[in-house]
Amino acid sequence: MSSAEIGSVESFTQSLTGLLERSRRIKPDGGIEPPLTSASLDGDVERISKRAEGSVLVNAQDHYAALETACRNIFYNLLASTSIEDASFSQIWNLLDIISVLSDISLCEPGLVFWLVEELLDSQTIDGCRVVFDYLDSRRERLTVKHFKQKQLIILRACNELLRRLSRAEDTVFCGRVFIFMFQSFPLGDRSSVNLRGEYHVENVTVFEKPPVKQTEGSDDAMEVEQKPDTAEMEKTPSEELPTVSKPEDNASTPQPADVTAKSVKFDTREEKPQQPEPDTESLYPVFWSLQDIFSQPTRLFDTQVFSSFKSGLDLTLRKFKAVQQHQQSRGTHKLPSSPSRPLKRKRSDTNSSDHNQKRQLTSSFNPRYLTSRDLFELEISDLAFRRHILVQALILVDFLLSLTPKAKRKLEHTSNKSVLYSYTLAEEDTKWATATRAEIATYLQQGQEGKFYYRMVDTVLSRDKNWVHWKAEGCPLIEQPPLTAESVLESQKGAAKACAPRRIRPTPMGSLDLSFLSNTGDEGQAQGLEALKNPERYLLPKVEDYKALIMEDEFDMDMAKTDEERENAAVAKASKMWRALRIASKSRLNMFDKLEEGKGLDPLLDEPVPAQGEENEPRQEDGREGVKEQGEGVNGVKEGAGLQPMPTAVEAT
């Protein structure tokens, strides 16, 4: 290191030491909170910036190296001289806050704060690491808001190293805190935790006890003698093939006492195929734990023999779980009664009597690994939380099988990540079995303590996981949208304000009639408004003779028409006038209708002189309503009143 660099390191060290002394005065009680900001340091950070600008170092990387060296020297001195339990250890948190402020204004490496945090985690015990994570949780948003791309690999490496040190059984909650910190720090579409190759965790092997060797001494219990042939047939390697359970009728070949044989015969004859007998716990033990090998390697189901063994093992497990559920419901307890073959080793406390304790047991029943001891097996399957864990595993695997149906595979034909797509296609018969088994598991999970809520939670997680599988099959495309510009935000605000603004009331509501014609304003000498409605021309019928000239005009238009459209319009107008003339003439000249001939017009009817109607017209003009009434009465051809000719008889008409 050159003399200039050494001088810069000393200068930066003095500046950082002054900042730490000022931070001690700001936080005299120590502790993690509150965080230090550039505003709280009151311009001291700007002095470091000016000192860096006035330094003899030209390259920016030299500035970063000099400031990093000064920070590390102070960090190592504080770490060596103080313990994390001491109040003076707050200087470490102050130093990290100062480095975070410097990295935000690009005075040091963005990842320097996490480099020091990584070394701090390596130097502390598990309890000390919990305190360090208290600091990280309180500063997460501030540490990751800027320059995250330069920090993400350091965060990932530090958290993974810490997870390797933690015990999944004893530090379960702390492991969850570490995972939550990573999930909240990394964006939703980050590919760092995506298993693009579709690899399975085959290292997680479930080891269980082999079936016991046949005993030479006599058994004290008849049930154990009856179950020995079943356990003898179970001795197969779990990793090669799932064991198959012997049928109930195979036990008949075993020498048994007379009373036991009689009871078994009655049991078989009473419950033949309509309802299968309850599986034996001893024979279920190897079959049950062999399922874990399939759960960790689902691709083994592509083998027909393994698939058939898996179906029989899962069906047997479901039958046993249902039988356990029925026993518990009938006895009102959450544990199985003690069997004569193998009494229970321990009893549960009486806390199961209260619902509060039951809920607490369900929420605190997590264990990272299953206890596969044969002596504990009956106690485990009597636990509702244990049965739910196993069935959730089965539900995940059944969903995986249903994703291999032809219909489901057609939805992923356009995807690019072929490493998570399989050439195996589920047969129709196996599809029906998987669908029925999934419905059976869903029905079982909805039973028991808060069963419906539990199944809804599981089903929601699995349905969302299908979307993540589809996203991974497409090659993990970007799901982030670009940030909105200020112009688009202002435009949307204006549009929202315009849409929510009170609107001016229309002068005439929509759908209403315009009644402006009723106003009496108008030119002088012309009636307007209601007076115009009283005009006799609006309600008195015209004379029949008036239509003659109108019909002649229409005929003239037809003769002079130049186009077919004009001729057609004139013909329609003529037909309308002829129909109205006939309508009016039917009231007073009905006897003249016999003189009309088809195609020769209405001349005989229109030329006929009209009888004197002076007496009839006077009341019409005096009272329009009375005239309208007489018109309505004359529609049927029968009219009473003065001035109308009587209806001619048949002789007179001829």
Buried (B, 14 or more C-beta within 10 A) or exposed (E): EEEBBEBBBEBBBEBBEBBBEBBBEEBEEBEBEEBBEBEBBEEBBEEBEEBBEEBEBEEEEBBBBBBBBBBBBBBEEBBEEBEBEEEEBBBBBBBBBBBBBBBBEBBBBBBBBBBBBBBBBEBBEEEBBBBBBBBBEBBBEBBBEBBBEBBBEBBBEBBEEBBEEBEEEEBEEBBEBBEEBBEEBBEEEBEEEEEEEBEBEEEEEBEBEEBEEEEEEEEEEBBBBBBBBBBEBBEBEBEEBBBBBBEBEEBEEBEBEEEBBEBBEEEBEEEEEEEEBBBBBBBBBBBBBBBBBBBBBBEBBEEEEBBBBBBBBBBBBBBBBBBBBEBBEEEEBBBBEEEEBBEBEEEBEEEEEEEEEBEEBBEEEEEEEBEBEBEEBBBBBBBBBBBBBBBBBBBBBBBBBBBBBEEBBEEBEEBEBEEBBBEEEBBEEBBEBBBEBBEBBBEBBBBBBBBEEBBEEBBEEEEEEEEEBBBBBEEBEEEEEEEEEEEEEEEEEEEEEEEEEEEEEEEEEEEEEEEEEEEEEEEEEEEBBEEBEEEEEEBBBEEBEEBBEBBEBBBEBBEEBEEEEEBEBBBEBBEEBBEBBBEBBBBBBBBBEEEBEEEEBBEBBBEBEEEEBEEBEEBBEEEBEEBBEBBEEBEEEEBEEEBBEEEEEEEEEE
